[in-house]
Amino acid sequence: MKRVFGKAGKRLLAALLCALLAVGGIAGWYFGVYTKDFKVTSGDVFSEVYEGDFYAKIPYDDYLSDAEAPAGAYTVDIRDCGAVPNRTELNNRDAIQTAIDEVSSHGGGTVLVRGGSFRTGSLTLKSNVTLFVARNSALVASRDREDMDKGCLLLAENAQDIVLTGGGKLCGEGNYYSLAPDQAPQTEPFPETLGVWEMRQAYRHRVRFAHESKYGGLVRLVGCTGVRIENFMLENSAAWTLELNGCTGVQICDFVIDNNRHVANTDGIDVAGSSNVVIEHCFVSTGDDGIVLKNSAGLGTGGEMQDITVRDCRVTSCTNAFKIGTETSCDIADVLVEDCAFFLNDIYPGGVSGISIESADGAKVQNVTARNIEMDGETCPLFISLNNRNRDGNKDNAGAIDGVTVENIRATGVEIPVIVTGTKKLTVQNVTLRNFTLEYAPGEDYYDYRPFVPAYADTYPECNRMRNLNAYGLFARYAENLTLENFVVTPREGTRREEVLLKAVENFVRV
């Protein structure tokens, strides 16, 4: 009797072990396949430009114009300091920096760039200096990494009253610092509907990830006050294009960013720990986030960041057109985005989101308004995410999103619903969504039923990580005081998804 029981016990134990291994294997596949991203990690520099890398329809004349250098200002032409145009083998850095230093030592004035393209290494801009690059002229980054020793083409630190203008441009030569993509851009729609995770991987197969020689971004302004950028263009950055780090009093208008949309980490405008910033009448075409707000100790910023206005801008981006996040360990408040167009409708898959509002590292994000926005080809119209990545390690479950109003939104080419998501310990507060008209992209509906959706409470937040979801209009969880008013969604024909799916949402009102 004892021997028979022993055999039965062993069989039962073996069966339980097999079941646990099977469950573990399924769980490992389930989570692993939807967390591992494709990435090219090695190879030679790949400089070839493909059709679809750059947006072909930027209306430059709507933003840039011929202009004259300021009359009466002390002016130094970089050619008078020895700069020679249109010589790709010549580094004009010393001549251009001499011109900047001379104007600075004179108490301020204008550095004039005219007569062609001037190759240069990293430059330092100083207080009271206007960098005037004439239309059809340019400063162009060296293709030698050693020349770019400041980690950007143009750097200003703790400077006051600096200006970039003239109708010309700075060029970052980004495709000379990147690896070959696994695939060329997709310029026609996919023949069948993809899930958003498959869309994410399709995009990543087309990304030009960084070569080991990559020097950094194009323009970096740190701790500056009284910055004005108008009638100016930044082109083909290798990484972040315009970084405003800890600046105060910034005016940007009549401004173009024209990047290779497949070079990795090419954010358009990064407002990092900066306050009193106005960005208006700009066209941003880039690979990574278009206009993005960040504030964290890891970026060298701190304290509250407030009073940011984005108005009358057109943004085409392969990721998020407008974003708050992800670096968010310090507070951000009083943000207005209005009268803008966000789109990606000439290469595929579409953009990740039109608007993304995130607090991941302990920041309080408060008083955010977005209104009068047209979208086309944005996978997710609106992603609001509060989680506990806690990158700086000292703000465990300290974050908040409170007071968000998004209204007058028209979006076509949608793939997944509006998402409002917190965690069990962090609840999104006081969100109003008003006057939404959303229309799904053509094709068959992609149904991705799952009994539960992971909270991703301590990871990098992004809407496509959550896959297609079981709602087509609104997916909301861990939120309080959520109002939906005049919210109209046209899903794909025959959808099996619910219009609105709520979990742990308190005080939901639909009008």
N, C-alpha and C positions, 0 to 999 in steps of 0.2 A: 504493500500500500504506500509505503514511504517512497519507494523507487518510482512508482507511477506518478505520484504528486510532484516529485522532483522533475520529471520530464515535462509534465504539464506546465509547471512553473517556468521552466526554461523556454518552452514554446511561447508562453504568454509574454515573458520578458523580451524575447526576440521580436515578437509581433509589435510590442509597444515601441521598441527601439527603432524598428523599420518605419513605423508610423511617424515617430518624431523626426527621423531623418528625412522622410518624405515631406513633412510639413516644413521643416527647416529649409529643404532644398527649394520648395515652391516659394517660400517667403524670400529666400535669397535671390531667386530669379526675379520675383515680383518687384522687389525693391532695387535690386542691383541693375537690372536692365533699364530702369527708369531713373537712374542717378548717374550712370557713367556716360560722360560726353566724349564724342570723338574729338581728337586734337592731333594736328601735325606737330611734331616736336623737334625735328631735325632736318637738315638739308642746307643747300646753298641759297644765297640771296636770289629772289625771283622778282625781276623788275618788269616783266611784260604786263601790259595793261589789256584786259579783256573787255569786250562789249558788255556793258552792264556794270562795270566797276564804278564808273562815274555817272552821275545823273546827267542826262543829255539835254534837259530842258530848263536849266536855270535861267531865268530872265535877268541877266546881269545888269542890263540898262535900267531896270526898275529899282536897283539898289546902289549902283555905282555910277559915278559921273566924272567927267573931266573937271579939274579944279586947279586953281592957282595957289601957290604957296602964300602963306599969310604976308600981307604987305607990311613993311616997316619992321618986321621982326629980324633979329640977327640971324642970318642964314648961312649955313656951310654946305656946299655941294660936295658929296662924297668923292666925286671925280677930282676935285681940287686937292683932295688929300691922297690921291693916288689910286683910287678904285677904278678898275677897268671892266666894262660890261661885256657880256656875251663871250666870256672865256671860261669854259667849264673846268679847265685844269687849274685855274688861278683862284686862290683863296684871298678874298678882299677883306678879311676880318680886321687886320691892323688898320687899314685905311678908314674903314667905316667906324671903328671904335674911336679912332683919332678924331673924326668929325663929331661924334657924340660928346666926347670929352671936352673938345674945344667949345662947343655950344654950352655945355654945362658950366664950364669955368667962366664963361662970359655972363652967367646969371640966368641963362635960358635962351630959347629961340628955336630955330628950325633946322633939322638935318634933312637935306634934300636928296632924294634918290630919284634920278631921272636918266633916261637914255638907254634903257635896256635891262637885262637881268644880271645881277651881281652875285656871284657865288661867295658864300661866307661861312665861317664857323660861328660858334656861339657869340652873342653880343649882349652887352649890359646897357639898358636904357636908364637915364638918370632924371632927377627932378627937373621940372620946368622945361622939358625937351619935347618938342613935337617931331615925331618921325613922319615925314611927308614923303610917301612913295607915289609918284605920279602914275596916272592911268597908263597901262601897257608897260609898266616897269615893275621890277620885282627884286626882292632879296631872297636868295635860294640857298637852302641848307647844303653844306658840303656832304658828299657821299663818303667821306672818311670819318669814321667814328671818333677818332682822336681829335678832330677839329670841333666836335660838339661836346666840349668838356663841362658845360654848365647844365647838361641834361635837357636843353631846349635851344631853339634858335635865338629867341629874344627873352631876356630875363630883366625884371626890375624888382628891386627889393627896397621896401621902406621909402619909396619915392613919392613925391607929390606933384600933382598937376602935370601928368604926362598925357600925350595925345598920339593916337595912330590914325592917320587920315591920308587923303590924296587921291583915292580911287585905284591905287595899285595894290600889290599883294606881297605876302610872305609865303614861300613854298617850302614844305618840309621834306619833300622827296621820300615820302613814306614807303613807297613800293621798293625802294632800294635798301630797306631795313627789315624786310619781311620774307617769310618762307613761301614756297609754292603752295597753292591750295590743292586739295585732293581733287576738286572738280571745278570747272569753269562756272561762271554765274548762270543761273536758270532764268532765261529771258522770256519763257513762255509758261503759262500755267501748267501745273502738274496734271496728267491725264486723269487722275482719280483723286478723291479727297483723302488727304493724309490726316492722321491724328496729330495733335500739336507737339507731342514728343517726337514723332517722326519728322515733323516740320523743323523742330529745333536741330535735330541731327543733320537734316538736309542742308540747313544753313551752315552748320559748323564744317561740313565737308567743303564749303566754298570760302572759308575764312583763310586769310593770309596771316597766320600766327607769327609772332615776333621772331626774327633772327637774333642770334646772340649778340649781334653788333648794335641792336636798336639803342638809340641815344636818349629817347624820351619824347616829350611833347614839342609843340611849336612855340607858343607864347605862354610865359609863366609870370604872373604879377603877384608878388607876395608883400603883404602889409602896406599896400599903396593906398593913397587917398587922392580924390579928385582925378579919376581916370575917365578919359573920353575916347571912345573908338567909334568913328563914323566914316562913311564913304571909304570902306576898307575891306580887304578880302584876305582870308587865310586858306591855303590850298595844300592838299596832299600831306596831311600830318602823319607822323610815324606813331603817335600815341595821342594823349589828350591834346586838343587843339588850342583852346584858350582856357587857361586856369586862372581864376580869380581867388587867390588864397589869402584870407584874412584882410580883405580890402574893404574900404568904406567910400561910398559916394562914387558909383560907377554908372556912366551913361554909355549905352551901346545902341547905335541905330544905323540904318543904311549899311548893313554889314552882311557879308557872304562867307560861309564856310563851304568849300567844295573839296570833299575828301574822297579817296577811294573807299567805297562802301564795304569792302571786304577786308581791309586792314584792321586787325584786332585792336581793341582798346582805344579806338579813335573817338572818344567822347567829343562832342562839339564844343559847348560852353559849359565848363565846370565852375559853378558858383560854390566855393568851398569856404565855409565860415565867414562869408562876406555879407555885409548889410547895406541897405540903402542902394540897391542895384536896380536899374531900369534897362530892360532889353526890349527893343521894339523895332519893328520893320526890318527883320532879318530873314535871310534864307539860309537854312542849315541843311546840308546834305552830308551824311556821315555814316560810318559803319556801326559805331556803338551809340550810346545814349545821346540824344540830340542836345537838349538843354537839361542839365542835371544839377540838383542842389544837394550838397553834402556838408556835414559838419561833425568832425570827430577829432579826438586827440591824436589818432594815428596819422592824420593829415597835417598835424601841427597847428590846428585851429582849436578854438575853445570858446566858451561863453555862448551866449545866445546869438543866433543869426536871425535877422528879421528884416522886414520891408523889402521884398523881392517882387518886382513886377515884370511879367513877360506879356508882351502885347503885339498883335499884328505880325506874327512870325509864321513862316512856313517851314516845316521840318520833315525831311524824309530820312528815315533811319532804319537799319535792319534790326534794331532792338527796341528801345523805348523812346518815343518822341520827346515827351516831357517826363521827368522823374525826380522824385525826392528819395534819395537813398543811393546805394545801400549804406555807405559809411555814415552812421547816425548815432554817435554817442553823446553829442551835444545838441541842445535844443534848436528848433527851427520854428519860426512863427511869422504870421502875417504875409502870406504868399498869394498873389493874384496872377492868374493866367487867363487871358481873354482874347477873343477875336483872332484865333489862330487856325491853321490847317496842318494836320498831321497825316502823313500818307506814305505808303510804299506800294505802288501799283504798277511798276515796270520791271521788277525782278521778283523772284519767288523763292521760298515762301515769303509771306508778308512780314511786317514789323511785329515785334513781340507785344507791345502795348502802345496805345495812344497816350494814356496818362497812368503813371504809376506813383503811388504815394506810400512810402514805406518808413517804418521805424524798426530797425533790427538790432541796435546796439545800446538801447537805453535812452534815446532822445525822446523828448516831448515834442511832437509835431502838432501844431495848433493853428487854427484860423487859416485854413487853406480854401481858396475859392478858384474854381475853373469854370469858365462860361463861354458860350458862343464859339464852340469848337466843331470844325468839320474834320471827319476822319475817313480814310479810304485805305483798305488793305491792312488795318491794324488787327492782329489776331484777337486781342482782348481790348475792348474800349477803355476799361478802367479797372485797375488793380490796386486795392487798398490792403496793405499787409502790415500787421503788428506782430513781431515775434521776438525771440530772445537769443539771437546769435551771440550778442554780448562780446564783440570782437576785442574790445579793449580790456575786458575781464573784470571791470569794477562796477558794472551796472546791471546786476542780475535782476531780471524781471522789473526793470525800472522804467521802461518805455511807455509811451502813450501816443495815441492818435485821437484828437478831440477837436471837433468843430470843422467838418469838411462839407462844403457845398459844391456840387458839380451840377451844372444846369445848361440847358440849351445845347445838347450834344446830338449831332447827326453823324452816324457811322455806317458805312457800307463795307462789305467784305469781311464781316465778323466771323470768327471761328469758335469762340468760347464766350461764356457770359461775363458780365460784370462780376467781379469777385471782391468781397469784403470779408477779410479773415483775420481773427486774432488767435489766441491760444486759451487754454483753460485758465491760465493765470493772468492773461493780458486781454482786456476787452476793448475793442474799438468803440469810441463814444461819439454820439451826435453827428451822424452823417445824413445829409439830405441829397437825394438824387432827383432832379426835376427836369421835365421836358427832354426825355431821351427818345430818339428814334433810331433803332438799330436794325440793320438788315444783314442777314447772313450771306456769305459768299455762295456762288452757284455750286452745284454738285450734290451728291448724295450725303445724307446726314451721317456723321461719324459717331456711333454709339459706343460708349466705353463704360459699361456699367461696372461699378465696384461697390461692395457693401459699406466700405468706409474709405475716406480720403485722409492720408497722413497729414498731421498738423505741420510738419516741417518746422517745428518750434525753435530749433537751434541751428538752422542752416541758412544758406544764401536764399533769400526769398525771390521767387520769380514765378509768374503766372503759368508758364508752360510746364513747370515742374509738377503742377497739379493735374496735368493731362486735361482731357476734354470735359470732365465733370458730367453730372447727370441733370443739369439744368441748362437751359439755353438763354434765359434772361438775366437772372441774378442768383448767384450762389453766395450765401452769407452765413457766417458762424462766429460765435463769440463776439457779439456786438450788442450794443445797447442804444436805444433811441435812433432807430434807422427808419427814415421816411422815404417812401417811393411815391412820386407824384407825376402823373402823365408819362408813364413809362411804357413805350410801345416797341415791341420786338417782332420782327418777321423772321421766323426760323426757316430752316430748310424744310421742304415738303416732306411730310411723313415722319417727322421727328418723334421719337419715343421719350424724349427728355421732358422734364417738367419746366414750366416757365420760371418759377421761383422755388428755390430749395433753401430752407432755413434750418440751422441747428444752433441751439443755445443763443438765440437772439431774443432779447427782452425789449418790449415796447416797439414792435414793428408796426408801422402805419403805412397803408397804401391808399392813396387818394386818386 
